[in-house]
Every structure is written in structure tokens, then in C-alpha cells.
């Protein structure tokens, strides 16, 4: 095993340590994750023939952490099988290093600000109000696709440097998902990491025109059309 192989093993060990450690802190009430907590629900029977009511209960932090990782990974698997070529093109675009990531993050911030401005303006008019929902959905899909590409590229790059370039795409995604998801669970810094990752993913999709590799242009509207 070369140097990068040990780095990969160490990174995965640190990721697992973060997941367990953050869950332990949440279980003891020392840290409260902003997106975890009262997620479980059960039905409670009521007397006198009243319909059952929904009661929320505190979900186990360890279950939350495991379920979060598994759900993120399974969503990524679905996207890999649905649009493998798109994920490959998005991942290949990320090979530019830190400067490329910074440009994607900046593009994601601009995209979020632009969509927010459009959503606020269209929300004033009743006939344009659904536009806000559509824009939120578009941003979510773009960001999710970009995040999955980030996870895949992170795992692929680390495995390549560790001499495991022939690893399965599913294993590659698992490594990247573990590392990125654990980073979002770091106490206090996790929400900032999550926002940065999602904005970077959205910017990546925007700059690559949803992975098509083309550029945004109005030239097709100016082309002469033969009758």
C-alpha cells in the first residue's frame, strides 16, 4: 500500500470517528444538529373513539447518522444508474483543482442569489407564484446532481492515487459520500460545509450546462431557419 493508500484509510477512519463522535455529543445533549432531532413519528391511540394522533419522538442520533449516510449513498446510486454519462462529465470537470472548485462555488452563490431574487419578484403576482416553487425544484435538482458528482470525483481521485483506479463506481461513490457526509456532521462547522458543498454542486451544474459541456448562448434564436 502506497502513501495515498494510508491517507485514504486514515481519512475513512476519521470520517467514521466524526460520525460516531458527533452522534455521541448529540446523545449527551452537548451539541444539537440543526437538521436532526425529532424526525421519528408514531401513531398514538386516543380514547372515546377519536382518531389516532401523530406523536413525534426523539430519533436516536446514531440511527440518524447511519440513516443519513445510507440515504445519501442510495440517492447517489440511483443518479449514477439514471444518468451515468452526465455524472462522468460533471466529475471530469472537477479535475481543475482548488481554483476550479472556487469558481464553481462562486457560480453557485450567484445562481442562488439570482433565483432568490426572481422568486421574490414573481411571488408578488398570483399567476406567477408557482414559478417560485419551480425555481426551488430546479435549484435542488441541480445542486443534488452536482453534489453526487463531487462525491464521485472525490472518491475516484483518492482511489486513483491509492492505486485503486479500477475500483467499482459504487465503491468510488461510497468513499466520496462517506467523506463529504461526515464533513457536514462536524459540530458547528457542519452547516457551513453543507451550504458550501451544495452551492458548489449547483455552480458546477450551471457552468457545465447540466453536464452537457456546452455553453449558455442565445445563438440558436438568431440562426436562419429555412422555410
C-alpha positions as CSV (number, residue, x, y, z in Angstrom):
1,X,0.0,0.0,0.0
2,X,1.4,3.4,-1.0
3,X,1.3,6.7,0.9
4,X,-2.1,7.7,-0.6
5,X,-3.5,4.3,0.4
6,X,-2.7,5.0,4.0
7,X,-4.1,8.5,3.6
8,X,-7.3,7.1,2.2
9,X,-7.6,4.6,5.1
10,X,-6.9,7.4,7.6
11,X,-9.5,9.7,6.0
12,X,-12.1,7.0,6.2
13,X,-11.2,6.3,9.8
14,X,-11.5,10.0,10.7
15,X,-14.9,10.1,8.9
16,X,-16.2,7.3,10.9
17,X,-14.8,8.9,14.1
18,X,-16.6,12.1,13.2
19,X,-19.9,10.3,12.7
20,X,-19.7,8.4,15.9
21,X,-18.3,11.4,17.9
22,X,-20.9,13.8,16.7
23,X,-23.7,11.3,17.5
24,X,-22.2,10.8,20.9
25,X,-22.3,14.6,21.5
26,X,-25.9,14.8,20.3
27,X,-26.9,11.9,22.5
28,X,-25.5,13.7,25.6
29,X,-27.1,16.9,24.6
30,X,-23.8,18.8,24.2
31,X,-24.4,19.5,20.5
32,X,-27.7,19.9,18.6
33,X,-27.6,19.2,14.9
34,X,-29.7,21.8,13.1
35,X,-31.2,19.2,10.7
36,X,-31.5,16.2,13.1
37,X,-33.8,15.6,16.0
38,X,-37.5,14.9,16.2
39,X,-37.7,13.0,12.9
40,X,-39.4,9.9,14.1
41,X,-43.2,9.7,14.4
42,X,-45.6,7.1,15.7
43,X,-49.4,6.8,16.0
44,X,-51.0,7.1,19.4
45,X,-54.5,5.7,20.1
46,X,-56.9,8.1,21.7
47,X,-59.9,7.2,23.9
48,X,-63.6,7.7,23.1
49,X,-63.2,6.5,19.5
50,X,-61.2,9.6,18.5
51,X,-58.8,9.1,15.5
52,X,-55.2,8.3,16.4
53,X,-52.8,11.2,16.7
54,X,-49.3,11.6,15.4
55,X,-46.7,11.9,18.2
56,X,-43.1,12.9,17.4
57,X,-40.3,11.2,19.3
58,X,-36.6,12.0,19.5
59,X,-34.7,9.9,17.0
60,X,-31.6,8.1,18.1
61,X,-28.5,10.2,17.0
62,X,-26.6,7.1,16.0
63,X,-29.5,5.9,13.8
64,X,-29.8,9.4,12.3
65,X,-26.1,9.4,11.3
66,X,-26.3,5.9,9.8
67,X,-29.6,6.6,8.0
68,X,-28.2,9.9,6.7
69,X,-25.1,8.2,5.2
70,X,-27.1,5.3,3.7
71,X,-29.8,7.6,2.3
72,X,-27.2,9.9,0.7
73,X,-25.4,6.9,-0.8
74,X,-28.6,5.3,-2.2
75,X,-29.7,8.5,-3.8
76,X,-26.3,8.8,-5.4
77,X,-26.6,5.2,-6.7
78,X,-29.9,6.0,-8.3
79,X,-28.4,9.0,-10.0
80,X,-25.4,7.0,-11.2
81,X,-27.6,4.4,-12.8
82,X,-30.0,7.0,-14.2
83,X,-27.5,9.4,-15.8
84,X,-24.0,7.8,-15.7
85,X,-22.6,9.9,-18.6
86,X,-23.8,13.1,-17.1
87,X,-22.2,12.3,-13.7
88,X,-18.9,11.3,-15.5
89,X,-18.8,14.7,-17.4
90,X,-19.5,16.6,-14.2
91,X,-16.9,14.7,-12.3
92,X,-14.3,15.2,-15.1
93,X,-14.9,19.0,-14.9
94,X,-13.8,18.9,-11.3
95,X,-10.3,17.9,-12.0
96,X,-9.1,21.5,-12.2
97,X,-8.1,21.8,-8.6
98,X,-9.0,24.3,-5.9
99,X,-9.3,27.2,-8.3
100,X,-12.0,25.3,-10.3
101,X,-13.9,24.5,-7.0
102,X,-13.8,28.2,-6.0
103,X,-15.2,29.2,-9.4
104,X,-18.0,26.6,-9.1
105,X,-18.8,27.9,-5.6
106,X,-18.9,31.5,-6.8
107,X,-21.2,30.5,-9.6
108,X,-23.5,28.6,-7.2
109,X,-23.7,31.7,-5.0
110,X,-24.7,33.8,-7.9
111,X,-27.2,31.2,-9.1
112,X,-28.8,31.1,-5.6
113,X,-29.0,34.9,-5.4
114,X,-30.5,35.2,-8.9
115,X,-33.1,32.5,-8.2
116,X,-34.0,34.1,-4.9
117,X,-34.5,37.5,-6.5
118,X,-36.7,36.0,-9.2
119,X,-38.7,34.0,-6.7
120,X,-39.3,37.1,-4.5
121,X,-40.4,39.2,-7.5
122,X,-42.7,36.5,-9.0
123,X,-44.3,35.8,-5.6
124,X,-46.0,39.2,-5.8
125,X,-48.2,38.1,-8.6
126,X,-50.7,35.3,-8.2
127,X,-50.3,34.0,-11.7
128,X,-46.5,33.8,-11.3
129,X,-46.4,32.4,-7.8
130,X,-45.8,28.7,-9.0
131,X,-42.6,30.0,-10.6
132,X,-41.0,30.2,-7.1
133,X,-41.7,26.5,-6.5
134,X,-40.4,25.5,-9.9
135,X,-37.2,27.5,-9.3
136,X,-36.7,25.9,-5.9
137,X,-37.1,22.5,-7.5
138,X,-34.7,23.3,-10.3
139,X,-32.0,24.5,-7.8
140,X,-32.5,21.4,-5.7
141,X,-32.1,19.0,-8.7
142,X,-29.0,21.0,-9.9
143,X,-27.4,21.1,-6.5
144,X,-28.1,17.4,-5.9
145,X,-26.6,16.3,-9.2
146,X,-23.5,18.4,-8.6
147,X,-23.1,17.1,-5.0
148,X,-23.2,13.5,-6.3
149,X,-20.6,14.4,-8.9
150,X,-18.4,15.9,-6.1
151,X,-18.7,12.7,-4.1
152,X,-17.9,10.5,-7.0
153,X,-14.9,12.6,-8.1
154,X,-13.5,12.8,-4.5
155,X,-13.7,9.0,-4.2
156,X,-12.3,8.4,-7.7
157,X,-9.3,10.8,-7.1
158,X,-8.4,9.3,-3.8
159,X,-8.7,5.7,-5.0
160,X,-6.7,6.6,-8.1
161,X,-3.9,8.0,-6.1
162,X,-4.1,5.0,-3.8
163,X,-3.6,2.7,-6.8
164,X,-7.2,1.5,-7.0
165,X,-8.2,3.2,-10.2
166,X,-10.1,0.1,-11.3
167,X,-12.5,0.2,-8.3
168,X,-16.2,-0.1,-8.9
169,X,-18.1,3.2,-9.4
170,X,-20.3,2.1,-6.5
171,X,-17.3,1.8,-4.2
172,X,-16.0,5.1,-5.5
173,X,-19.2,6.8,-4.7
174,X,-19.3,5.2,-1.2
175,X,-15.9,6.6,-0.3
176,X,-16.7,10.1,-1.5
177,X,-20.1,10.0,0.2
178,X,-18.6,8.9,3.5
179,X,-16.0,11.7,3.5
180,X,-18.4,14.5,2.4
181,X,-21.3,13.4,4.6
182,X,-19.0,13.2,7.7
183,X,-17.7,16.7,7.0
184,X,-21.3,18.0,7.2
185,X,-21.6,16.4,10.6
186,X,-18.7,18.3,12.2
187,X,-20.2,20.2,15.2
188,X,-20.8,23.9,14.5
189,X,-19.0,23.8,11.1
190,X,-21.2,21.2,9.5
191,X,-24.0,23.6,8.3
192,X,-21.3,25.8,6.6
193,X,-19.8,22.8,4.9
194,X,-23.2,21.6,3.8
195,X,-24.0,25.0,2.3
196,X,-20.6,25.2,0.6
197,X,-21.0,21.7,-0.9
198,X,-24.5,22.3,-2.2
199,X,-23.6,25.7,-3.7
200,X,-20.5,24.3,-5.3
201,X,-22.7,21.5,-6.8
202,X,-25.2,23.9,-8.2
203,X,-22.5,26.1,-9.6
204,X,-20.9,23.0,-11.3
205,X,-24.1,22.1,-13.0
206,X,-24.7,25.7,-14.1
207,X,-21.2,26.1,-15.6
208,X,-21.4,22.8,-17.4
209,X,-24.9,23.4,-18.7
210,X,-26.3,20.5,-16.8
211,X,-23.3,18.3,-17.7
212,X,-23.8,18.8,-21.5
213,X,-20.4,20.5,-21.8
214,X,-21.9,23.3,-23.9
215,X,-22.2,27.0,-23.1
216,X,-25.1,29.1,-22.5
217,X,-26.0,31.1,-25.6
218,X,-28.9,32.7,-27.5
219,X,-27.3,31.9,-30.8
220,X,-29.9,29.3,-31.8
221,X,-32.6,32.0,-31.6
222,X,-30.6,34.0,-34.2
223,X,-30.0,31.2,-36.7
224,X,-31.7,31.5,-40.0
225,X,-34.4,28.9,-40.4
226,X,-35.0,27.5,-43.9
227,X,-38.7,27.5,-44.9
